[in-house]
Amino acid sequence: MTRKYFGTDGVRGKANSGSMSPDVVMKIGMAAGQLHRRGGHRHRVVIGKDTRLSGYMIEQALTAGLLAAGMDVFLLGPVPTPAVAMLTRSMRADLGVMISASHNPFHDNGIKIFGPDGYKLSDDMELKIEALIDQPSPDALAGPRDIGRAKRIEDSGARYIEFTKRTYPGESNLDGLRIVIDTANGASYKTANVALWELGAEIFELGNDPNGFNINDKCGSTAPEAMCDKVREVRADIGIALDGDADRVIISDEKGNVIDGDQLMALIATSWAARGQLKGGGLVATIMSNLGLERFLQGKGLSLARTKVGDRYVVEHMRAHGFNVGGEQSGHIVMSDYATTGDGLLAAMQVLAEVVRQGKPVSEVCRLFEPLPQVLKNVKFKGGKPLEDNVVQKAIADAEKRLGKGGRLVIRPSGTEPLIRVMAEGDDSAKVNGIVDELCGVIAKAAA
């Protein structure tokens, strides 16, 4: 069944239009609320948001729909996505909702929904919500005596800070470490810096002055250059960059060089394996993770299971096959011993603990393998299915033959933007670049 509203990570779109217009958002709240009414108890929903201007509007529309469905709503204010997942379970809520478009610019927004177990909803549940959005059920609305109540929770950030600190596994705290923390002018601007400072670190803040418009704007994990520059400027030991809703992280070493999610997963998996903490015999990543990661893990006697893109699919595979570490090259890292979804701060704390344990520079601790040359480019398209074009199909087949067994080719539509993503990797950098450029040209012509 074709999905009309939900993509790879909830509902997302331009604020105040389409699926992010107040009327549709209210219907999403009513539908989700109706599907999660179970029994005669007072039903609870927690709602968090990032720092986008449109968050106020969407929060009110979503709250109205949930109240109309008979759900009591607890408003958390600006908190990271993983805080919403954690508080959904901690507060025994029937639903958790995060209002965020993650790493997208301010003019986009989105809705991520968590079930009572703190995990993102399944595809089946999302399809049921979609059906009720377009054709509301006669019993969607609660009776006059059963309408929900709304309440603001003032200590949600403090609860999350204490939770994250308890996951820090090091025997020694972070005394003496100089850390640059870039919170992308986003949801973690009141939490990540505080948690790291309370663990003993000296903190240098970036992207920590949100104004409703500057979330992810030349800062955060998708634009780590500012973090890297600041690390070099203040001679920090490490830089940590989160995205707008803080469910992903990118690291800078002491030299100002970027360390991506593949390297961080390799570090966490091998350090956990050494201590007998790793489950599943390896880790779970997506089709976008570098082939160098796979070869490195094989050399350590560990496996790499791949899923389609989206941290929710990583989590599904982890739960189904008994893994406790997984994630994405982009920095979504899931450690199911602690959390039900990607958490940038928790992943950073695992890295920091290992840096403290080894007593070595971050450049030595976190660079465990040499990535294969990998090129990713995007092709914009307005509609249709350019990947089904015969010329495109032939070009893809030819490219796969040229790469051979020593390389990989991944071509897919984005789940959140009107883009075709073209990625290739292999031992020959010139060949990889040439193949990507050629395929982008063929796809662009078919999409015109």
C-alpha positions as CSV (number, residue, x, y, z in Angstrom):
1,M,0.0,0.0,0.0
2,T,1.3,3.5,-1.0
3,R,2.1,5.7,1.9
4,K,0.7,9.2,1.6
5,Y,1.9,10.9,4.8
6,F,4.6,8.8,6.5
7,G,8.1,8.5,5.1
8,T,11.2,6.8,6.4
9,D,11.1,8.8,9.7
10,G,7.5,9.9,10.5
11,V,5.6,12.6,8.7
12,R,7.6,15.5,7.3
13,G,7.0,18.5,5.0
14,K,7.1,22.2,4.6
15,A,5.7,24.0,7.7
16,N,2.1,25.4,7.3
17,S,1.4,23.5,4.1
18,G,0.5,20.0,3.0
19,S,1.0,17.4,5.7
20,M,2.4,20.0,8.1
21,S,-0.7,22.3,7.9
22,P,-2.6,22.7,11.2
23,D,-5.7,20.8,9.9
24,V,-3.8,17.7,8.8
25,V,-1.7,17.8,12.0
26,M,-4.8,17.8,14.1
27,K,-6.2,14.9,12.2
28,I,-2.9,13.0,12.7
29,G,-3.3,13.6,16.5
30,M,-7.0,12.4,16.4
31,A,-6.1,9.3,14.4
32,A,-3.1,8.3,16.5
33,G,-5.0,9.0,19.7
34,Q,-8.0,6.9,18.7
35,L,-5.8,3.9,17.7
36,H,-4.1,4.0,21.1
37,R,-7.1,4.1,23.4
38,R,-6.9,0.9,25.2
39,G,-9.1,0.2,28.3
40,G,-10.8,2.6,30.7
41,H,-7.7,4.3,32.2
42,R,-6.7,7.9,31.5
43,H,-4.5,7.8,28.4
44,R,-1.3,9.8,28.3
45,V,0.7,11.3,25.5
46,V,4.0,13.1,25.9
47,I,4.9,15.7,23.2
48,G,8.4,17.2,22.7
49,K,9.7,19.5,20.0
50,D,12.8,21.1,18.7
51,T,13.4,24.9,18.3
52,R,11.7,25.6,14.9
53,L,9.3,28.6,14.8
54,S,6.6,26.3,13.4
55,G,6.9,24.0,16.5
56,Y,4.5,26.3,18.4
57,M,1.8,25.9,15.8
58,I,2.2,22.2,15.3
59,E,2.3,21.5,19.0
60,Q,-1.1,23.3,19.5
61,A,-2.7,21.6,16.5
62,L,-1.4,18.2,17.5
63,T,-2.5,18.7,21.1
64,A,-6.0,19.7,20.0
65,G,-6.4,16.5,18.0
66,L,-5.1,14.3,20.8
67,L,-7.3,16.0,23.4
68,A,-10.3,15.5,21.1
69,A,-9.5,11.8,21.0
70,G,-9.6,11.7,24.8
71,M,-5.8,11.6,25.5
72,D,-4.2,13.6,28.3
73,V,-1.3,15.5,26.9
74,F,2.0,16.3,28.7
75,L,4.0,19.0,26.9
76,L,7.8,18.6,27.4
77,G,9.0,21.7,25.5
78,P,12.3,21.6,23.6
79,V,13.9,18.2,24.2
80,P,15.9,15.7,22.0
81,T,14.0,13.0,20.2
82,P,15.6,10.3,22.4
83,A,14.3,12.1,25.5
84,V,10.8,11.8,24.1
85,A,11.3,8.0,23.6
86,M,12.7,7.6,27.1
87,L,10.0,9.7,28.8
88,T,7.3,7.8,27.0
89,R,8.3,4.7,28.9
90,S,9.3,6.5,32.1
91,M,6.0,8.3,32.4
92,R,4.0,5.2,31.3
93,A,2.5,7.1,28.4
94,D,0.5,5.4,25.6
95,L,2.2,7.5,23.0
96,G,5.2,9.8,22.5
97,V,5.4,12.4,19.8
98,M,8.4,14.5,18.7
99,I,7.8,17.5,16.6
100,S,11.0,17.9,14.4
101,A,12.3,17.6,10.9
102,S,15.7,16.4,12.3
103,H,18.5,17.8,10.2
104,N,16.3,19.7,7.7
105,P,16.2,23.5,7.6
106,F,13.8,25.5,9.8
107,H,11.1,25.8,7.1
108,D,10.5,22.1,7.3
109,N,8.9,20.3,10.2
110,G,7.8,16.8,11.0
111,I,6.1,14.4,13.5
112,K,7.8,11.2,14.9
113,I,5.5,8.9,16.9
114,F,6.6,6.4,19.5
115,G,4.5,3.6,21.0
116,P,4.2,2.9,24.7
117,D,7.4,0.8,24.6
118,G,9.4,3.8,23.3
119,Y,10.0,2.4,19.8
120,K,8.9,4.1,16.6
121,L,5.6,2.8,15.2
122,S,5.6,0.0,12.8
123,D,4.7,0.4,9.1
124,D,1.3,-1.3,9.8
125,M,0.4,1.1,12.5
126,E,1.4,4.1,10.4
127,L,-0.8,2.9,7.6
128,K,-3.7,2.6,10.0
129,I,-3.2,6.2,11.1
130,E,-3.1,7.3,7.4
131,A,-6.4,5.5,6.7
132,L,-8.0,7.4,9.6
133,I,-6.6,10.8,8.6
134,D,-8.4,10.6,5.2
135,Q,-11.5,8.8,6.5
136,P,-12.1,9.6,10.2
137,S,-13.9,7.0,12.2
138,P,-17.3,7.9,13.7
139,D,-16.0,7.2,17.2
140,A,-12.8,9.3,16.7
141,L,-14.0,12.0,19.1
142,A,-14.3,11.5,22.8
143,G,-17.5,12.4,24.6
144,P,-17.8,15.7,26.4
145,R,-16.8,14.2,29.7
146,D,-13.8,12.3,28.2
147,I,-12.0,15.1,26.5
148,G,-8.3,15.1,27.5
149,R,-6.4,17.6,29.6
150,A,-3.1,19.3,28.7
151,K,-0.2,20.0,31.2
152,R,3.3,21.4,30.7
153,I,6.1,19.4,32.3
154,E,8.9,21.7,33.5
155,D,11.6,19.2,34.4
156,S,11.7,17.1,31.3
157,G,15.2,18.3,30.4
158,A,16.5,17.6,33.8
159,R,15.1,14.1,33.8
160,Y,16.9,13.4,30.5
161,I,20.2,14.8,31.7
162,E,20.2,12.5,34.7
163,F,19.3,9.6,32.5
164,T,22.2,10.3,30.1
165,K,24.7,10.7,32.9
166,R,23.8,7.3,34.3
167,T,24.8,5.7,31.0
168,Y,28.3,7.0,31.1
169,P,30.4,3.8,31.5
170,G,33.7,5.2,32.5
171,E,35.4,4.6,35.8
172,S,36.8,8.1,35.7
173,N,34.7,11.2,34.8
174,L,35.6,13.8,32.1
175,D,37.9,16.0,34.3
176,G,40.5,17.7,32.1
177,L,38.8,17.0,28.8
178,R,38.2,20.1,26.6
179,I,35.0,19.5,24.6
180,V,33.5,21.6,21.8
181,I,29.7,20.8,21.7
182,D,27.6,22.0,18.8
183,T,23.9,21.6,19.4
184,A,22.8,22.8,16.0
185,N,20.6,25.5,17.6
186,G,18.3,22.6,18.2
187,A,16.5,20.5,20.7
188,S,19.6,19.7,22.8
189,Y,20.7,23.3,23.5
190,K,19.7,23.0,27.2
191,T,20.8,19.4,27.8
192,A,23.9,18.2,26.1
193,N,26.2,21.0,27.3
194,V,24.9,20.6,30.9
195,A,25.3,16.8,31.0
196,L,28.9,17.0,29.7
197,W,29.8,19.8,32.1
198,E,28.3,18.0,35.1
199,L,30.5,15.0,34.2
200,G,33.5,17.2,34.6
201,A,34.4,18.4,31.1
202,E,35.4,21.9,30.1
203,I,32.8,23.0,27.6
204,F,33.0,25.3,24.5
205,E,29.5,25.9,23.1
206,L,28.5,26.3,19.5
207,G,25.0,26.4,17.9
208,N,23.5,27.2,21.3
209,D,21.4,30.3,20.6
210,P,18.2,29.2,18.8
211,N,15.9,31.8,17.4
212,G,13.3,29.7,15.5
213,F,15.1,30.1,12.2
214,N,18.7,29.0,12.7
215,I,18.4,25.3,13.5
216,N,20.9,23.3,11.4
217,D,22.0,26.5,9.7
218,K,25.7,26.1,9.1
219,C,26.1,24.2,12.3
220,G,25.4,20.8,13.7
221,S,26.2,17.3,12.4
222,T,25.3,18.1,8.8
223,A,27.7,21.1,8.7
224,P,30.5,20.1,11.1
225,E,33.0,22.7,9.7
226,A,32.3,25.2,12.4
227,M,32.9,22.6,15.1
228,C,36.2,21.5,13.5
229,D,37.3,25.1,13.3
230,K,36.4,25.7,16.9
231,V,38.3,22.6,18.0
232,R,41.5,23.9,16.4
233,E,40.9,27.4,17.7
234,V,40.6,26.4,21.4
235,R,42.8,23.3,21.1
236,A,40.1,21.1,22.3
237,D,40.5,17.3,22.8
238,I,37.3,16.5,20.9
239,G,34.3,18.1,19.1
240,I,30.8,16.8,19.3
241,A,28.1,17.9,16.8
242,L,24.5,16.9,17.1
243,D,21.7,17.5,14.7
244,G,18.5,19.5,15.2
245,D,16.7,16.8,17.3
246,A,19.9,15.3,18.7
247,D,19.4,11.7,17.5
248,R,22.6,11.7,15.5
249,V,26.2,12.7,16.2
250,I,29.4,13.4,14.3
251,I,32.8,13.7,16.1
252,S,35.9,15.8,15.4
253,D,39.3,14.7,16.6
254,E,41.8,17.0,18.2
255,K,43.1,18.0,14.8
256,G,39.7,19.1,13.6
257,N,39.1,16.1,11.3
258,V,35.6,14.7,11.0
259,I,34.9,11.1,12.3
260,D,31.6,9.7,11.0
261,G,29.1,7.2,12.3
262,D,30.8,4.2,10.7
263,Q,34.0,4.8,12.7
264,L,32.0,5.4,15.9
265,M,30.0,2.2,15.5
266,A,33.3,0.3,14.9
267,L,34.7,1.7,18.2
268,I,31.6,1.0,20.2
269,A,31.2,-2.5,18.8
270,T,34.8,-3.6,19.3
271,S,35.0,-2.0,22.8
272,W,31.8,-3.7,23.9
273,A,33.0,-7.0,22.3
274,A,36.2,-6.8,24.3
275,R,34.2,-6.5,27.6
276,G,31.7,-9.2,26.6
277,Q,28.9,-6.7,26.3
278,L,28.2,-7.0,22.6
279,K,25.2,-9.1,21.5
280,G,24.4,-10.6,18.1
281,G,28.1,-11.2,17.1
282,G,28.4,-7.8,15.4
283,L,26.3,-4.7,14.6
284,V,23.5,-3.6,12.3
285,A,24.0,-0.8,9.8
286,T,22.3,0.3,6.5
287,I,23.2,-0.1,2.9
288,M,25.0,3.3,3.1
289,S,27.7,2.3,5.5
290,N,31.2,2.0,4.0
291,L,32.6,-1.3,2.8
292,G,35.7,-0.5,4.9
293,L,33.6,-0.9,8.0
294,E,32.4,-4.4,6.9
295,R,36.0,-5.5,6.1
296,F,37.2,-4.2,9.5
297,L,34.5,-6.0,11.4
298,Q,35.2,-9.2,9.5
299,G,38.9,-8.9,10.5
300,K,37.8,-8.8,14.2
301,G,35.5,-11.8,13.8
302,L,32.4,-9.7,13.9
303,S,29.5,-9.4,11.4
304,L,27.8,-6.5,9.7
305,A,24.1,-6.9,8.9
306,R,22.7,-4.3,6.5
307,T,19.2,-2.9,6.3
308,K,17.5,-0.3,4.1
309,V,18.1,3.4,5.0
310,G,16.3,4.6,8.2
311,D,17.2,4.0,11.8
312,R,13.8,2.5,12.5
313,Y,14.7,-0.4,10.1
314,V,18.0,-0.8,11.9
315,V,16.2,-1.0,15.2
316,E,13.7,-3.5,13.8
317,H,16.6,-5.8,12.7
318,M,18.3,-5.4,16.0
319,R,15.2,-6.5,17.9
320,A,14.5,-9.4,15.6
321,H,18.0,-10.8,15.6
322,G,19.3,-10.0,19.1
323,F,21.8,-7.2,18.3
324,N,22.4,-4.4,20.8
325,V,24.4,-2.0,18.6
326,G,23.4,-0.5,15.3
327,G,23.2,2.7,13.4
328,E,23.9,4.8,10.3
329,Q,26.9,6.4,8.7
330,S,25.2,9.7,9.3
331,G,25.6,9.3,13.0
332,H,22.3,7.7,14.1
333,I,23.7,5.2,16.6
334,V,21.3,2.9,18.6
335,M,22.5,1.1,21.7
336,S,19.5,-0.9,22.9
337,D,21.0,-1.6,26.3
338,Y,20.2,2.1,27.0
339,A,17.7,3.5,24.5
340,T,15.1,2.5,21.9
341,T,16.2,5.0,19.3
342,G,19.3,6.9,18.0
343,D,20.8,9.1,20.7
344,G,23.7,11.4,19.7
345,L,24.7,12.3,23.3
346,L,24.6,8.7,24.6
347,A,26.8,7.6,21.7
348,A,29.2,10.5,22.4
349,M,29.5,9.4,26.0
350,Q,30.5,5.9,24.9
351,V,33.2,7.4,22.8
352,L,34.4,9.7,25.6
353,A,34.6,6.9,28.1
354,E,36.8,4.9,25.7
355,V,39.0,8.0,25.1
356,V,39.5,8.3,28.9
357,R,40.1,4.6,29.3
358,Q,42.8,4.5,26.6
359,G,44.4,7.8,27.5
360,K,45.2,8.5,23.8
361,P,44.2,11.3,21.4
362,V,40.8,10.9,19.7
363,S,42.5,10.6,16.3
364,E,44.1,7.3,17.5
365,V,41.1,6.0,19.5
366,C,38.4,6.7,16.9
367,R,40.0,6.0,13.5
368,L,40.0,2.2,13.3
369,F,39.9,1.6,9.6
370,E,40.6,3.3,6.3
371,P,37.3,4.0,4.5
372,L,37.0,3.0,0.8
373,P,36.5,5.9,-1.6
374,Q,32.8,6.6,-1.4
375,V,30.9,9.2,-3.3
376,L,27.3,10.3,-2.7
377,K,25.5,12.8,-4.9
378,N,21.8,13.8,-5.2
379,V,19.7,14.4,-8.3
380,K,16.5,16.5,-7.9
381,F,13.3,15.3,-9.5
382,K,9.8,16.7,-9.5
383,G,7.8,13.5,-9.9
384,G,7.4,10.2,-11.7
385,K,9.7,7.2,-11.4
386,P,13.0,8.0,-13.2
387,L,14.7,5.0,-11.8
388,E,12.3,2.8,-13.8
389,D,13.4,4.3,-17.1
390,N,15.0,1.7,-19.4
391,V,18.1,3.8,-20.1
392,V,18.6,4.4,-16.4
393,Q,18.3,0.7,-15.7
394,K,20.9,-0.2,-18.3
395,A,23.3,2.5,-17.0
396,I,23.0,1.1,-13.5
397,A,23.6,-2.5,-14.7
398,D,26.7,-1.4,-16.6
399,A,28.0,0.6,-13.6
400,E,27.6,-2.5,-11.3
401,K,29.6,-4.6,-13.8
402,R,32.4,-2.0,-13.8
403,L,32.6,-1.9,-10.0
404,G,32.7,-5.7,-9.8
405,K,32.9,-7.5,-6.5
406,G,35.3,-5.0,-5.0
407,G,32.7,-2.2,-4.9
408,R,29.1,-1.3,-4.2
409,L,26.4,0.8,-5.9
410,V,23.3,2.1,-4.0
411,I,20.7,4.2,-5.8
412,R,17.5,5.1,-4.0
413,P,14.9,7.9,-3.7
414,S,15.2,9.9,-0.5
415,G,12.5,9.2,2.0
416,T,12.2,12.8,3.1
417,E,13.1,15.0,0.1
418,P,12.5,15.0,-3.7
419,L,15.9,13.6,-4.4
420,I,17.5,10.5,-6.0
421,R,20.6,9.5,-4.0
422,V,23.4,8.0,-6.0
423,M,26.2,6.3,-4.0
424,A,29.1,4.3,-5.2
425,E,32.3,3.0,-3.5
426,G,35.3,0.9,-4.4
427,D,39.0,0.7,-4.2
428,D,39.5,2.9,-7.3
429,S,38.6,6.5,-6.4
430,A,38.7,7.8,-10.0
431,K,36.4,5.0,-11.2
432,V,33.9,5.6,-8.3
433,N,33.7,9.3,-9.1
434,G,33.3,8.8,-12.8
435,I,30.5,6.2,-12.3
436,V,28.6,8.5,-9.9
437,D,28.9,11.5,-12.3
438,E,27.7,9.4,-15.3
439,L,24.7,8.0,-13.4
440,C,23.7,11.4,-12.1
441,G,23.7,12.7,-15.6
442,V,21.6,9.8,-16.9
443,I,19.1,10.0,-14.1
444,A,18.8,13.8,-14.4
445,K,18.0,13.5,-18.1
446,A,15.3,10.9,-17.3
447,A,13.8,13.1,-14.5
448,A,13.7,16.2,-16.7
